[in-house]
């Protein structure tokens, strides 16, 4: 039987004294992916699997991480929080055009309507405010 993950154990697991930002990232990822936990053990397991990757993303604004999660939903491959870490420093325009060559304009349009992206100086940028 798996025991409940307490705050001290979580701190020890990630080697971090204030995991709040890490956990916010993990929960934001779960929300975008529409992951529903049936019990506390599933939730703890999900946190353990994603906390280290989330820790690497702590320096980025949460809104930017969420924006990249939304962008990933339009791309034709399965993605994880680690995928966000791979693409977060890239230009959204380049990534979308690379993977959605035939209908990138629709993707841009959808993400602009959702308030995720905006046109600025002839480039698509993430809305971070």
C-alpha positions, 0 to 999 in steps of 0.5 A: 500500500502506497503511503500518503506523500507529505510536504517534507517528503515532497521537499526531499524528493525534489530537493527544493525548500518551496515547491509551491511553484513546482506544484502549481505548474504540475496542477496547471499541466493536469488541468490543461490535459483534463486529468482527473484523479480518482484518489489521493494516491493517483494524485501523489503519483502524478505529482511525483512523476512530473515534479522534477520537470516542473522544477526546471520550468520554475523560472518561466511565467506560469501563463507562458507554460499554460500557453505552451500546453495549449499550443501543444494540443494543436500539434500532431504528437503526444506531449508531456510536461517535458515536451514543454521544457523542450519548446518553451524557448522557441518561437511559437510561430516556428513550432506551429508552422513546422508541425501544422504546415497545411493549416497553421493559419487556422491554429493561429486564428484559434489560439488568438481568439482564445487569447493565448497568442497575439500578433506583434511586430509581424510575429506571433507571440504568447500573451503573458499579461 
